[in-house]
């Protein structure tokens, strides 16, 4: 008796799918209006984080200061921008995870606490690494300026 693996069989076609022509189908692209809507949804998410998340506003302020100092001290801007965008992106993800956990588990649950703590830990970890990168970049530039 031979067992048939589902990995070897082609996927079933839904009745509303267009007929398959093999592997030469061109990629499907969404209309431009969908990209515009997606951009609006993304900016409204950032605006929501700005209005409601104190830590996000603090991180935006610190990032602005770091970019200003990098320009002023002529420090390599790329690592500064990468660290700033990493911390702010993780803060946005942390806020999203907290919102979903609050929606799914309105009462206390130990796993809800674990999910929130892990997301907050990711922000803390990236902030610590960013601080070390900032010290590596800015301390020599400030020492050179003061000497």
N, C-alpha and C positions, 0 to 999 in steps of 0.2 A: 504494500500500500504506500503510495507516494503522497506526502503532504505538500500542499501548494501554499507557498508563502505569499502573503499579501504584498510583500515588497516586489515580487516578480510580476505581478499583474498590473496592467495599466489602470489608472484611476477611472472610476465610473464617471460617465458624462451626465450632467443634469439635463433635464429636458429643455430648459431655457437657455442653455449654452449654445453658442454657434458651433457648427460642425468643426471637428479638429482636422487640421491639414498636416499634421506632423509637427516637427520641432522648429519650423520656420516662421511661426507666427511673429509678427512684429510686436514690440512691447506696447501695451496699452497706456495711454497718457490721459490724465484727467484734463478736462477743459480748463482754460485759463481762469475762468470765474471761480473754480474750486480752489485754485492756488491763492487767489485774492481772499476768499473766505477763510482759508486756513491761516493765512497771514493775519487776518483780523482776529481770529480765535487765539492765536499765539500771543499777539500784542495785548489782547484783553486779559490773558492769563498773567502776563508780566505786570500789567497795570494793577490787577487784583492783588498780586504779591506785594507790590509797592504800597498799596493802600492798607493791607491787613497784616503784613509780616514785618515786625520791627527789625528782626535780624537781617532781612533782605535789604532794607534801607541802610542799615549799618554797613553791610558788606559793599553796597554800591558806593557809599561814601568813602570807605577805606580803599576800594579799588580806584576811585577817582583820584584820591590822594597819591596812591602808588604810581599811577600813570603820570600824574603831574610831576612827581619827583623824578621818575625815570626820564622824562623829557628834560627837566631842569638839569639833572646831573649827567645827562647823556649816557644813561645806562641802556643796555640792550632791552628794547621794548617788547620783544617777542615773548620771553619767559614771563615777564610781568603780565602781559595780556592773557597768556595761557593760564597762569595761576588764577588770575581774577575771574576769568570765564569759567574755570573749573569749579571754583568755590560758589559762584553765583548759580551756576547750573545745578550743582548738587543741592543748594538751598531750595531751588524751585522744585526739584524732585522730592526733597524732604517734605515740603509743604503739600505736594500732591499725594504722597504716601500717607501723610497724617490725615488729609481730608478723606481719602478712601477708607482708611482704617476707622475713622470716626463714623463714616456712613455704614460700614459693614458691621461694626461692633460698637453700638452706642453705649453699652455698659462695659465695665472693666473686664478685660480678659487678658491673661498672661501673655498670650501670643500677640495680641494687639500691642502690648507694651514692648515686646521684643522687636516687632516691626518698626515701631516709632523710634526706639532706642538705636536700632541699627542704622536707620536713615539719618538720625542726628549724629551718630558716630562717624558716618561717611563725611558729613560736612565738617565735623571737628578735625578729622584726620587730614582732609585736604587743606583746611585752614592752617594746621600745624606745618605741613609740608610747604605751603605757600609762604609762611613766615620764615622758614629756613632758607628758601630760595631768595626771599627779599633781603634777608641778612647777608647772604652770600653776594648778592648784587650791590646792595646799597652801602654796606659798611666800608668797603674799600673806596668807593666813590666819595663818601663823606669824609673819610680819613684823608684822601688826596686833596679835597677841597680845603680842609682845615690846616693842612701842613704847609 
